[in-house]
Amino acid sequence: MAKILGVQQISFINKNAEINFRGSMGGVFPFNDISGWSSSAPTSLSTARLTVLNDLSSTAANFNRSSANDNVVTPAGTYPGTSSFTGGVLLPDGRVYCVPRDSTTARIYNPFNDTLTTPAGTFPGSFAFTGGVLLRDGRVFCSPLSSTTARIYNPVTDTLTTPGGTYPGSSAFAGAVLLLDGRVFCVPHSSTSARIYDPVTDSVTTPTGTYPGSFAFQGGVLLPDGRVFCVPFDSTTARIYDPATDTLTTPAGTYAGGGAFQGGVLLSDGRVFCVPYVSTSARIYDPIRDVLTTPTGAYTSFAVNTGVLLPDGRVFCVPRDSTTARIYNPFNDTLTTPAGTYPGLDAYRGGVLLPDGRVFCVPYNATSARIAMGSFSRSVNFNRDTLLGPFLNKF
């Protein structure tokens, strides 16, 4: 196994001490200490490029990865259902912002007091946005899908604004990635070109490179070297954009196409796990060797979508039509089904790792959320900066 991702070593901002989240599993919501959390987001990403592949000493390396305590709970709150939200963003204060797709209002879930609220602001609905990222100033950028303008939510002032720049609409982009320089890369879905939003200049530019269009990619992953891996949906090849040189390349490997994968996860060894959607098997891309492999495990089409890197280094695959989740273990190349039942019927799209290590499943058609918990949420989680940073905190 390659070197483990040293995510707990990443330091995006100066802080007095590393924040670990510990607690017993007595009760449904045992983690209610929000000390150390604030409204401030990480403001510097300069050290991430150098430290992202350091050994991980206090998280994944020390987990026994037992399934004995796997469980699913239903948190408080009712959601609209009917394609309401796609993807979520962890806010600097530890709450979860659900990005509206068809819903005309967002939702914020607070895991510390188990409450759901509707923040200020009206959205267009009609497949407007898919996924988002946390900007370096703590605001949330909502990535345009069919909307021709983006939206930015400010959790401190509880305001929603329309930033500068126009987008193509018509399912143009699916997901976004925060670049190491603080700009936002919008992943092309039907668009044949990407877009980059700069929050400093409040402007949108079109970077170099032509994409296939026709629902080519869905979701992206920030690689340890700062490049962006675009996860193939209908495309049979991936793309990698390098913001340092403004170049687009096609890495090695052939994918199934036909809606094969939806979203990706940066593994603890620096590889990328492509989460199956229509495909019945996952794929793992190694950016160091430029090699694509098929890991062990059989999936059912439409069973899961998108994934979350757990503190123990495994990947939690968010249930879509499946009534059970899946967890992939890259350390022994195994796929397991954790305990707990979900509604199915395109229930969730996107997941967010909470400060206590549990996974919040973002409601799409479901009218209630689900939170997965287990051995991975019983010990030390990634530190605050890593949870909020661009490698984990995105659709």
N, C-alpha and C positions, 0 to 999 in steps of 0.2 A: 504494500500500500504506500502511496506517495505521501509526502509530508502533509500533516494535518493543517487545515486553515486556522491561522492564529487570530481569529476575529476578536478575541478578548484583548489583543494587543493594539488594535486600531485606536488611535487617539485623534478624534476630530476636533475636540475642544479641550482647553485646560480645565481640569476639575480637581477637587481636593482628594477624592478617593474613588476607586472603582466601585460601581454600584452593583451589588449582587442581590438577587431576590431569593430568599430562602423562607421556608415555612413548612409546617406540617400540613397534611391533607385532611385535617379534621374540618368537616363542613364543605360546602360547595365552593365558597369564595374565601379561602383562607388568607389570601394575600391582599391586605388592605393598607399596607404602609406605602405611602407615596412620597416619603422623604427622599430628597435628592432629585425628584422630578420637578421640572419647571416649564415655563412657556417658551424657553429658549431652545432653538434647534442647534445642531452642530454648525459651526461657522467656518471651519477650515477642513479641507479634505487632503491637505498636502502630504500627510504621512501615510495615507492609505496604500498608495502604490508600493511603498517599501515594506510594509509590515503585514500585508494581508496573507502571506504564506508562512508566517512564523508558527512555531509549535503552539498548540492550544493546550494549556496546562490545567485550566480550572473548569473546563466545560466538557466537550466531547470526549476527551481522553479519559475522564474519570467516571463515565457513566457505565452501568452494567446493562443498560438497554433491556430491562425486564418488561414484559407485557402484563405483569401481574396486576398492575394498578390502572390499566387502561379503562377509560370511562368517557361518557359523553353527557353533558348537562345542557339544559335549555335555559339560557339567561332570560331576564325580564325584558319585556318590550314586544310590541307588535309591529310588523313591517307591512308595507303595502302589497307585497307579492307581485306577480305578473311582470317579470323582467325588471324589477325595481332597481337593483344595484349590481355593479360589476367591479369587484376589487375594493380594497380598503387601504387606508394609510394610518399608521400609528402616529398619533400626534405627540408633540414634545412632552405633554403632561400625562401621557400613558393611556389616553382614551383612543378610540378607533373611529375614524371618519369613513363612512360608507359612501363611495362615489356613485352618484345617480346615473342610471342608464335610461330607463323609461320614467322613473320617478321624477317629479318636478321639485322635490325637496330632498335634501340629504338627511342622514341620521348619524348621530354620534352615540356610541356605546361607551359607558364608563365602567370598567371592570372593577374599580375600587369600591363602588357602592351599588353595583348591579342596576344601573339605570340607563334608560334610552331617552334621548332628547332629539328634537328637530331644530337644527340650527337655522339662523337667518339665511335668506336667499332663495330665489326661485330659479329653477333650471328649465331648459326647453322641453325635456322629455324626448320621446321618439328616438331612442338609441343615441342619445346625445354624446355620452362620454363612456369610456372604458378604461378603468384604472387611473392611477395618479401617483404622484411622488411628493415627498416632503422637501420643500425648498430649504435653502440654508438659513432663511430668516424665520422658519417655523410655519410658513403658510403652506397650503396644499394646492398643487397644480393638478387640475382635472384634465386628462388627455382627451382631445376631441375624437369622437368616432364619426358620427354624422353631423355634429355641430360644426359650423364654420368659424366659431370662435371658442377659445378656451375659457375656463373659469378658474379663479383663484380664491380659496377660502382662507380667511384669517381667523384662527381660533381665539386669539387674544381679544380682538375687537368684535368678534362674531359678525363679520361682514363678508359678503360675496361680491367680487368685482370681475369685470371682463377685461383681461389684459390686452395689450396691443397685438396686432397680427391677425391675419385671416388664413383659414385652413380650407382645404377642398371640400370637406363634407363627404357624403356618400361612402360611409364606412372607410374613410381614408386611413385612420390610424387605430391600432389596437394595443394600448399600453404605452408606457413611457419609462425612461430610465434617467436618473439624475447623473450627469457626467461629473467627473472629478473636479471640473472647474466651476461647477454650480449651475451650468446650463442644463436644459431638459431636452433629451432626444426622444422624439415621438416615433414609435415603431410603425413602419408602413404596413397597412393591411391591404386595402385596395389601391392606395396611392402608389404611383411609380417613383416617387421621390420622398425622402424623409423631411422632417422639419425639426429645427432646433430653436427652442425658446430661450431667450436670455433675460432673466428677471432683473438684471442690473440696468439694461438699456430698454427693457420692456418691448422687445422686438423679436420677430420671427424671421429666420433665414432658412434657405434651402441648401443643405450640404451637398457635396459631390456624390454622385452615384445614382444609377438607375436600378429600380427594383422591378420584379415581375408584375406587380399589381395582382388583381384577381384573388384577393384574400390570401396573399402570400404568407404573411407572418402574423403571429399573435403572441405578444409579450416579448420582452428582451431581458438580457442578463448582463450586468456590468462585470466584465472580467477583471481579474486582479491587476492587469496591466493598464486598465482604463479604457479598453476597447469595449464595444457593445456587440453582444451576440444576439442576433434576431432569430427567434424560435420559429421553425417552419410550420405553417398551418396547411395551406394548399401547395406551397412550394415544395419541390423535391430536393432543394438545396438550401442551406442556410446562408446567411450573410453576416459579415463582421465589419462594423464601421469603426474606424480609428479617428477620433476627434483631434488627436495630436497632429496628424498629417492630412486630415480631411480626405481620407481614401476609403473606398468600399471594396471588399474582397469576398470571394466565395470560397469558404473553407472546404476541406475534404469531406466526403460522405454523401450518400444518397438517402433521402427520406421518402416515406410512402406517399406523401401528398394527400389530397382528399380530406383535409381537416384532421391530419394525423396527430398533431401535438398542440397543446394550448398552455403556454407559459413554461418557464424554466426556472431551475433552482441552482445556485452556485454551491457545489458540494465543498466539503471541508478540505479537499485536496486540490481545489482549483478547477476541477472539471465541471461541466454543465449537464444537469439532468433535465431532459426534455420530458414533460409530463404528458402521458398519452391522453388523447381525446377520442378520436375514431380508431387510432392505432391500437392493436392488442398487445403491443410491447413498447417499452420505453426506449429511449436512446440516450447515450452519454457521449458528449463531445469533449475531447481532451485538447485544449488550446495550445499546450506545450508541444505535444507530438503531432498535432493536426490529424487526429484519428477519431473516427466515429465507431462506437461499439453498441451492441444490444445487450443490456443486462438481463439477468434472470428474472422471470416473472411474467405471468399472463394476465392481461386485463380484458375487460369487456368494453366494447365500444360505447362511448358516452357515459361510462361509469364514473369517471373522475375528471377533474379539470384543474389546472394550476396546482402549485405545491408550496410548501413552507419548509424551510430548513429548521429542524428541531435543535434544541441545545445539545442533544446527544449526538448530532451529526447525521441523523437519519432524515429522510424526506417524508413529510406528511402530504399525501395526495388528497385534495379536497373532494368530497363526494358530490357528484352531479346527479346522475340518474340512479346511482348505486345507493343502497340503504346501509352500506358499510364503507368505511374509509379504507385506504391502503397505506402502508408504510414501507418504504424501500430502505434497506440497510446497505450502504455502499461498502461497509467494512467487511461484510461476508457475502455480499451479492445475493441477498435474499429479499423476498417480498412477502409481507405478512398482512393479515386482516386484523386490526385491533378491535377490541370490544366496543360496543356502542352501536346504536341504530339511528339512522338518518331518514328523512322523509322520502328521498328520491324525487323523481319527476322534475329534474333540472332545479334542484333546491338551492344550491349554493354555487357561486362563482367567485373564487378568490378567498384567500385566507390571510390572517394577520397574526404574527407571533406576539402574544401579550407580554407585559413586563414580568409576569410570573412563570412564563414558559409554556402556558397553555396556548391553544390555537383557536382563534375566533373565525368561524366560517361565515362569510358575508352572504346574506340572503339575496337570492335572485327571484325565484318563484315562491320560495318558502316565506311564510308569514312570521316565522320566529327564527332566531339565530341558533346556532349550536356552538358549544365550546368543548373541544377535545382536550382531555387531560390524561396524564399517565406518569410513568417513571421519569419521562423527560421534563415534567413540570414539578419535580420534587426536590430539585437541588439547585445548583448555581446556573443562572441563565447568562446569556451574553450580556455585556455591559450596555448601559444606556446608549452610548454613542453608536455602538454596532447595531442595536435594534432600530435606531432612527436613521442609520446610514444607508447609502445607495445600494449596497450589496444585498440587503435583505428587505428594506422597506419600500416596496414597489409592487405593481401588478406585473 
